[in-house]
Amino acid sequence: MLITLWIGIAAVYPPVLVPGPFESLCALFNLAVAGQLWAPLALTFLRFAAGFAIAFLLGAGLGVWAGSRQSVYKLIQPAVSLLQAVPPVSWMLLAILWLGTNGGTQVFVVSLALFPVFFFNSVQGIQRVPRELLEMAAVFCIGRARQVRDIIWPALLPFWSAAFAINIGTGWKIVVMSELISGQTGIGAAMNTARVYLKTEEVMGWTLLVALLGMGLEGLVRTSASGRRGKPHALRTNQYDV
């Protein structure tokens, strides 16, 4: 339906305003043949992966710590809530002043934008750990590694899976938008250059590629999370909750 609608709108307006799907795919193919597709794509993906990893490590680490200690949560939670309320575009403008227009700006913005989701989901996950099971494990002298594997990890996994599914799509869009505003390389910068020279078919082609990659990454995470929920560990988690 969307492709049919796209073709219908492209038939009404000139290609410089709304190029059709065929013209957009041809533009992507020409970029690939000319060697102008893979380098921006790889650079954008590396920036996204770096920002995502930093956000997860910091957010999950602080979230688990804050969820385990109420005093730490009361100290950190207001700052993280304030961080979450600031729109990513504000961080982009500030990061340009602080870090320039190189790759550090995009990684910084992605990390700050995704960090609160990992933090709050980790707090909720660690608070859902069955305390009676931890007490029973301590009575029977169960090792810490086994407690983490069989009690803490199953409680955290659903919340981390949800955070991954949300942040994959959000982070991918943010890194491209950040490159468009502040970058000189990457997919966003390539889209901006195409816009300046009125190569609308390239803009549409890049947009289509970004959308498909974002959907693919999010679908991969959701599929992986569904598969993990079907394993015995997840069944034991349900029994623990009961």
N, C-alpha and C positions, 0 to 999 in steps of 0.2 A: 504493500500500500504506500509506504513512504517513497519507494523508488518510482512508482507510478506518478505520485504527486510531484516528485522532483522533475520527472520528464515533462509533465504537463506545464509546470511553472517555467521550465527552461524553454519550452516552445513559445511562450508568450513574450519573455524578455530576451534581450540580446545577450550573447555569450559573455560580453564584458561585465554584465551584471549577474547573471545566473547561468553558468555553464552547466551542461547536462552531465549525467553520469559517465557517458562514453568519453567526453572531452576531459573530464577530471581524471579518469583512469589512464587515458593516453598521456596526460601531463605527468602522472606518477611514473608511468613506464619510461617516458623520455628522461625524467630526472634520474631514474635508475640506470639507464643506458649511459647517460652523461657522467655518472659517478657522483651525482649531487644528492643522492637519497640516503645512502647507508651511513655516511659519516655523521650528518645531523641526527639521524635516528639513534645511532649508537651513543652519541654524546648526551642526548636527552635522556636516554635510558640509564646511563651511568649516573647522571646527576640525580635522577629520580631514585635509583637504588640506594645511592649514598644518603640522601635525605631521609628516605624511608627507614633505613637501617639505624641511623642516628636517633630518629624519633622513637623507634621501637625500643632500642636499648635504654635510652634515658627515661622514656615514658613508662615502660614496663618495670624498670628497676625502681624508680621513685614511687610508682604506683603500688608495687608489692610492699615496699617499705612503709609507705603511708597507710596502706590498708592494714598492716600488722600493728601499727602504733597510732592510736588516736591523736596523741599530741603532735606527731609529725604531720598527720593529715590536716589538722586544724591550722598548722603553720604554713603548709604548702598550698592547700586548696584555694585560698583567695587569689594567690598569684597565678595559679594555673587557670582559674576561671577568668581572670582579667586577660590572660594571654589568649584564651579561646574567643573572647569577645572582640578582639582587634581583627579587622578584616585583613586577609592576606595581601591585598594591594597596598595597604599602609606599610607592611613589613617590606614589600618590594621596594618602595620608594626610599625607605630608610636604609635598606641594605645596599642600595646603589651608592648612597652617600658614605656608608661605612666600608663597603667591600669592593666598590667599583662595579664594572659590568662583566667581570669574568664569571667562571662557573661557581665560585663561592657564594654568590648572591642567590642563585637558584637553589643550591643545597640548603642554605640557611633558611630560606622561606619555606621550603617543603618541610624541613625539620620542625620549625615552629608551628606550622599549620597542623601537622599530624600528631604532634606530641600530646596535646590534651586528650585526644580520643584514646590513645594507648594508656595514658595515666589513669583516667577515670574508669576505663574498663578493667584495668588491672586492680584498682582499688575494690571494685565490686566483686571481681573474681576471688581475690584473697579473702574477702569478708564472707564469701559463700563456702569456704573450706569448713567441713564438719569438725567442730572443735572436739566433739566427743570421740571421734576417731583418732585425733591427734593425742588425746589423753590416753586412750586405750593403747595406742602404739607406744607411748612412753612407758606405760605400765608393763608391757610385754617386751620392753627393750628393743623395739624395732629401730633399725638404723635410720639416720636422717635421709640418706639417699633413697631408701625404699619409701619413706614417708612422702618425699617429694614426688616420686614416681607414681605411687598408688593412691595418694590422697590429695596432695596440693595440685599436682599437674592436671588431673581430671577436672578439678573445680575451675582452674584458670582457663583451660582450653576453649570452652565455648565463648568466653568473653574475648579472648585473644582472636579467635576465628572471626567473630563479629567485627572487631576493630580492624583486622586485616581486610575484610571485605569492604568496609566503608572507606578506609584510607587508601586502598589501591586505586580506586577510581578518582577520589578527591586529589590525591597526590599527583597522579598522572596529569590531570587537568591543570593543577597549579604550576607544575614545572614548565609546561608549555606556555602558559600565560605569563609566567615570570620571564621566560626567554623572550617572549614577544615584546615585553615592556622594557626589560633591562639588559637583554643579552645581545651579543653579536654573533653567536654561534648557536647551533641546535635547531630543532624543528620550529620553535617560536620565531627565531630570527629569520629563518628561511621563509616563513609565512609572511612576516612583516616586509621582507624584501620584495616578495611577489606582489604584495598589496601596493607598494610604492610604484612599481612598474606596471600596475594594472593587469597582472597575470592572474586573473580571477580563477582560471581553471587550475592553477597550481595551488592557490589558497584552498579551493574546494577539495582538491586531491589530498593535500596534507590534512585537512580537517577530517576527511573520510578515513584516512589511515590512523589518525590519532583516536578517533571514535572506535574503530574496530579493535585496535590494540588495547584500549581501555576496557572494552567489553570482554575481550579475551582474557586479560589478566584477572579481572574480577570474577569471571566465570570459572577460571582455573582455581582460584582461591576458594570459591564457594563449593566447587566439586570436591576439592581436597578436604574441606571441613566436613562435608556430608559423609565422605568416606570414613573419616576418623570417628565420627559419631556412631558409625555402625560397627566399630570394633569392640572387642570385649571390654577394653578400658572404659569406654563410654557406658556400657551396661553396668559396670561396677559403680560408676558414678551415680547412676540412677538409683541403684540399691542403697548407696550411702545416703542419698538425699531422703529416700523413704525412711 
